[in-house]
Every structure is written in C-alpha cells, then in structure tokens.
Amino acid sequence: MKAITVEPKKPGTVRYEDIPEPDVREGSVLVEAIAASVCGTDIEIAEGKYGWAPPGKTRLVLGHESLGRVIDPGLNSPFKKGDLVSGLVRRPDPVPCPNCAVGESDMCRNGQYTERGIKEIHGFMSERWRIEPEYAIKVDPTLGILGVLLEPTTVIVKALETVLAVGQRSFWEPKTLLVTGAGPIGLLAAAVASLSGIEVHVLDRVETGLKPDLVRAHGATYHTGSVLDLGFEPDVIVECTGVGSVIAESIQKVGAGGVVCLTGVGAGGIAPRATADIAAAAVLKNNVVVGSVNANKRHWYKASDRLGRLDRAWLSRLITRYEKPENFKQALERKPDDIKVVIRFSEI
Ligand code: BGC
C-alpha cells in the first residue's frame, strides 16, 4: 500500500511510497483511510524539526488527524464494517507513570509516551491503518469529511477543561475569552468556547478575508494589532500562536484572577520584558499561565459532542484545500490563504 513517510529530523525526506500492509500487532481493527488533515506539527516534522521514527526504523508514517472507515472490525469488536472512526494520537508510557496508569497519557510525567505519526509509532497517512479498539473513536456519520476535524477539537476541549479547572480554585465567573491566533486551532477554540455562552474575542495579524469572516459568523469579535491595545482585560486567554511577544503580552493583559492557556508550540524569540516583571504582574493579580497538550479519551468523547453541535457549513469553510496524497509536497506547504489542508485518501 502507499503511505506518506518521512525520515524525522532530516528536512526534505517526505515521500509517497509503497510500504507493507499494517501489522496486525498495531491493532485488531483494520481501517481504510478516508482523510488526514495537516497541522503545524506535520509541517515541522516534514521540515526536519520534530518527530521520531519507530525504534529500529529510519522512517515514520506521518499523520495524526485521521478519518477512516472500518473494513475489518476484528474479533469481539465494538465496531462494525463501514463505521467511521478516528484514532487517538497518544499511547501511554511503558513504565507507566501515575497519569498514564490511570488513562491520562495526555498528562504523561516521564516523557516516554508515544504518539501516532509524531513519536515512535506510525501515523495515519497510509491507505490502510490498524488500531486497537480502545483507541478508536466512532465518528458521527452525519459529519462526513468534517469528522477529520475531531483531533484538533480534542486539543481545544482539553485546553478549555484545563482553564475551567484552574479557574475554579476561587470564586470565578469568567465573562470574556480571548483567542490569540485565527488558525484552525484558534478558530475551533473560539467556536467551541462560544457554545458555553462566554463572550469570545479573536485576535490575529490578518486584517481581511476568511479569518475575520469566520470569527464574526458565530458572533465573536475580531481584533488585529497588539493584545496590549485591546480595550478590555480578558478573563481567559487561549494562546494559539506560540509567538513569544504575543505570549508575553497575553500574560500582561489578562485580567486579575485570569488564566492564560498556552497551546502553541513555538521556538526562540527575544524576551520583550524581563521575566521577573512578567512574573510580578502574574503574582500581583493571582494569574495562572498553564500549558496544555494532547487529549485523553474523555476529551475525545466531549470533542465529538462539541464538533457535532457546530454549524456544518461553518466547519466546512475551515477546510480551505483538499489535496491528493501524491501531492503531499503542496499539502505540507503553508500557503497564505490556508486554514486547514486535508489530504484525501478515498471517497466517503
Ligand atoms: C498533536 C498532539 C500532540 C502534540 C505534541 C500536536 O500537534 O495534536 O496530539 O500531543 O502535537 O506532539
């Protein structure tokens, strides 16, 4: 079968090539790929900046945002032939650490977790893939191709759950939430947060076009410019850019008792203010800066509910480009008008 593979940490090594059929040890459920969407992490892996091949191998099958159709459910399976499924990304570490031991591998404490398409286990950008039944999630068939957006939604659901958990350390009724960055994660964060009735604001560099339209379409307010220039102090900031200056400004701007949740993975940058000054502002306002990565099965369950409640026409506008797997080069390139790029392996 064909798959999109890469030699991690070596830029320019992505190929669409023949590889053996998936090994039954990878799971008893056999799935035919329908689609896999591309996220910043895939692009970083393709650029040689991130990623790990399985032990003893040099190449990794890319892809962690999946949608597929069950072709063989396996013995005593909760699935039947034809079910649409998506696969959980992370697997627990082998020790296991306390969090992996209780099913919270998203909170892994020793870093020995593995991730499909990212860290030491093959991903979902292959014509067929196998999965353990406990790590496959049924996708609402009425979502169709939009089911490929489930994984990024899980990341948001976990981040918002984390914000709520932190906020509840004291009396807290948050009224305003700011999302920084109107990429796929930021737009989904704004849409999912809107479901709870909170007043949502989104800030991005882009001044016109699809991003402001998509934000306004579900009643949120769109801003450009600096976070510091906003005319209010958000109770919650979900930071989705990973850009140093935006992070520092968010920590300064969030209201007293507020929470800044970091979801972007950036690198480098120059500290625009001394760290102790930023920390002092947080201390004096009881603010919390919290990181959030990945998602466990509880978040996948909730994400499936939230995605199902979002407007289908709005969701379909998030997918700005479909590519065939053989056009992997274009799929893994950032183009100015892209929000979400989806690689289509087969018709739904
Ligand atoms: C994925 C997460 C993963 C993280 C770090 C993200 O792109 O959505 O599932 O944990 O990368 O590898």
Residues whose N, C-alpha, C, O or C-beta is under 5 A from the ligand:
A	BS01	BGC	T41 V89 I118 V293 N294
